[in-house]
Amino acid sequence: MFFALTDDQREFDGAVRSYLSERFDLAAVREVFEDVSGDGHPASLWKAAADQGWLAVTVPEDQEGLGLGLVEAQVIARALGAGAAPGPWRGTVLAAEAVRLAGSDEQKAAWLPRLATGDAVGAFTLRGSAPGTLTAVEYGGVADVVVARSADGLVLVTGATATPQGSYDGTTRLASVEAGAGEALPGATAEVIAELEARATVLVAADLAGIAREAVSRTVAYDKERSQFGVPVGSFQAIKHALADLHVAVTLAEHAVLYASYAVDAKLDGADLAVAVAKAKAGDAAVAATAAMIQYHGGIGYTWEHEAHFFYKRAKRLAGQYGDADAQREKIATLTI
Amino acid sequence: MDLTYTAAEEEFRSELRSWLQANIPDEWQRPNFWESLDDDESFRLRRDWERDKALAGFAGIQWPTEFGGRGGTPGMKAIYDVEMVLANAPRSVNPLGLTFLAPTVMAIGTEQQKKDIIGPLLRSEVIWCQGFSEPGAGSDLAALSTKGVRDGDDFVVNGQKVWTTNAVHGDKIFTMVRTTPGSEKHRGISMLLIDMHQDGVDARPLKQMSGASEFGEVFFDDARVPATDVLGAVDDGWRTAMLLLSFERGASGISQYTEFRRQYDEVVAVAKKLGRDKDPVIRGKLARVLTDLECLRLHAMHVQTEVELGHDLGFEASMTKLIWSEPSQDLWEVFDDILGEDATLSELSLDSGGSEDITALHAQAMWSRSVTIWGGSSQVQRNVTAERVLGLPR
């Protein structure tokens, strides 16, 4: 029995986290967050994502990728969530996954090396259908290619017009995309689309787990120091019990995301259940942990100057993506009742 | 990632499964069979069966062979726990001795204690109780007041223990006793191994809210225990107790998942019989419980991994208790929600006519109220998680 990250996977995790803490900390996130008219796609972070293999993670080695799996991808997603990092990482990875699983040889050759090296930016959505208007596409404004549904399956959309959409989650930019008919991905069967949705859901759940852990860690650290009534507020049992419960919930969300990523890669029986459990648990944990982060910082936690709202707002957006916790629980009910 | 067991472990599984299939009478699988027996008869049957199982080599799975154990791997122990649940095997008559006392004796017992205690315990010849809680010392164990006074070669013990599992069927009791008069808190306590078959010891059953009497209270009135029957050093009983309780993490969460998942399916079956399985509120509640049960399974895999790597889980055990006990309790709350205004009825009235006895399910629901109390209440576990895992100030 080995249900844990390997040393290599831990190293990958450490590399992403040290880059963010040293080179793209929350002060850098704030610049992006407050630059409302900007594209939310900082060049330095994108270069790091390309150079350090964050974009190449699941692309096959013969297409300039690392040939790793969803387990490694969720390691990166979790670290990016913990850093509230902006940029089109997830969309690019998922666009590459769509091409890898459903593309023709020509499409793979045309797109996979470019997506793996950061030469092209990808976006991925399962909302709406091309041709037509695709709503709230993550980084639709900077994407060179958008993977979207069509009447028959999935298509690659290029050259589309994108209009920015306002969103209170300033860590991510969303756009409305006027998509043409696009170019069909020939292998996009219902099964492949379902697998892509599972992969997308796991990566969102991983970001949420990263957010949730960071929110708990930062709140614990603050409540050890913040003193009221002559004692640290973290010594009060009302706060201790709430943080203990959140720590347990986040720990379980981390297990659930790790297992779901493996279950999808290994095509385990019960992978569908594992993905729904991961998304439900991580979504609930992240919303609860970030709300608690605001509450247990007191007044300062409610200010614009404090970073708590970055995490809370990002959690709110992602918790709803690919089905919120209630929608996941309905899937769980269907699978187990 | 490797979520499989080794070939040797799977071989062990098939041997154990065959033995269980051949050695659990069909009659025992009948619904309400155990509830239909009186306590003494139930205990005797289970005690004999557990002895036979030990003699067949299916006990002390991870214990070293020098102590009569099987010398197996942590994976074999997990398999053993799961197979016992799957086979619907009788509950152990000696859980506290097997889980807590034996490994502690192996670690710090004298050679004579190892020889005298472990073999008879493994074969169910001696049933061990745990004498920790007292009327004035529950979560606050260090408030205990049972006294032991040295008299020649013996200690003479006076006081009372409570919530003692198997009190009326116990032969011996490992007991936390204040052996230094006037000592406070965790100092001056010794772990005495007391023979319950003497005039100075009186064990009485306590009836639980479920109606069963699995625990009781034990009164010591000038009970005598030889000074050689101290586990660990005299007045060092707190350290002995902490070591002893650390073995709780040996219990396998994978088997708990197996048991609770079966209960989940039983509750779902009731929902279907009542047509409540289409109610979106009930579906949401069931799915919430199932989510937490799946997370219990994954947490158990995490714990199993850490155990196999030889890592010390330390205070994570407090989280583990919350992770298994709370969802198992939540499940039975949903059960009552499904039953609605008929929640308390002993029989399920079926739409198709007829009825079905659900007293065994109610018994499990009642039992679930205890799991967040014994072995450290949920509130204590939250304190420990906050202070020892998260490092929040005391």
Boltz contact constraints between the chains, C-beta under 6 A:
constraints:
  - contact:
      token1: [A, 1]
      token2: [B, 304]
      max_distance: 6.0
  - contact:
      token1: [A, 1]
      token2: [B, 305]
      max_distance: 6.0
  - contact:
      token1: [A, 1]
      token2: [B, 308]
      max_distance: 6.0
  - contact:
      token1: [A, 2]
      token2: [B, 2]
      max_distance: 6.0
  - contact:
      token1: [A, 2]
      token2: [B, 305]
      max_distance: 6.0
  - contact:
      token1: [A, 3]
      token2: [B, 301]
      max_distance: 6.0
  - contact:
      token1: [A, 3]
      token2: [B, 302]
      max_distance: 6.0
  - contact:
      token1: [A, 3]
      token2: [B, 305]
      max_distance: 6.0
  - contact:
      token1: [A, 4]
      token2: [B, 305]
      max_distance: 6.0
  - contact:
      token1: [A, 220]
      token2: [B, 390]
      max_distance: 6.0
  - contact:
      token1: [A, 232]
      token2: [B, 393]
      max_distance: 6.0
  - contact:
      token1: [A, 234]
      token2: [B, 392]
      max_distance: 6.0
  - contact:
      token1: [A, 234]
      token2: [B, 393]
      max_distance: 6.0
  - contact:
      token1: [A, 235]
      token2: [B, 393]
      max_distance: 6.0
  - contact:
      token1: [A, 240]
      token2: [B, 386]
      max_distance: 6.0
  - contact:
      token1: [A, 240]
      token2: [B, 392]
      max_distance: 6.0
  - contact:
      token1: [A, 241]
      token2: [B, 382]
      max_distance: 6.0
  - contact:
      token1: [A, 243]
      token2: [B, 386]
      max_distance: 6.0
  - contact:
      token1: [A, 244]
      token2: [B, 382]
      max_distance: 6.0
  - contact:
      token1: [A, 244]
      token2: [B, 385]
      max_distance: 6.0
  - contact:
      token1: [A, 244]
      token2: [B, 386]
      max_distance: 6.0
  - contact:
      token1: [A, 247]
      token2: [B, 390]
      max_distance: 6.0
  - contact:
      token1: [A, 248]
      token2: [B, 319]
      max_distance: 6.0
  - contact:
      token1: [A, 248]
      token2: [B, 322]
      max_distance: 6.0
  - contact:
      token1: [A, 252]
      token2: [B, 295]
      max_distance: 6.0
  - contact:
      token1: [A, 255]
      token2: [B, 298]
      max_distance: 6.0
  - contact:
      token1: [A, 255]
      token2: [B, 299]
      max_distance: 6.0
  - contact:
      token1: [A, 255]
      token2: [B, 302]
      max_distance: 6.0
  - contact:
      token1: [A, 256]
      token2: [B, 295]
      max_distance: 6.0
  - contact:
      token1: [A, 259]
      token2: [B, 298]
      max_distance: 6.0
  - contact:
      token1: [A, 262]
      token2: [B, 1]
      max_distance: 6.0
  - contact:
      token1: [A, 277]
      token2: [B, 291]
      max_distance: 6.0
  - contact:
      token1: [A, 277]
      token2: [B, 294]
      max_distance: 6.0
  - contact:
      token1: [A, 280]
      token2: [B, 291]
      max_distance: 6.0
  - contact:
      token1: [A, 281]
      token2: [B, 291]
      max_distance: 6.0
  - contact:
      token1: [A, 329]
      token2: [B, 284]
      max_distance: 6.0
  - contact:
      token1: [A, 329]
      token2: [B, 287]
      max_distance: 6.0
  - contact:
      token1: [A, 332]
      token2: [B, 287]
      max_distance: 6.0
  - contact:
      token1: [A, 332]
      token2: [B, 290]
      max_distance: 6.0
  - contact:
      token1: [A, 333]
      token2: [B, 283]
      max_distance: 6.0
  - contact:
      token1: [A, 333]
      token2: [B, 287]
      max_distance: 6.0
  - contact:
      token1: [A, 336]
      token2: [B, 290]
      max_distance: 6.0
  - contact:
      token1: [A, 337]
      token2: [B, 268]
      max_distance: 6.0
  - contact:
      token1: [A, 337]
      token2: [B, 277]
      max_distance: 6.0
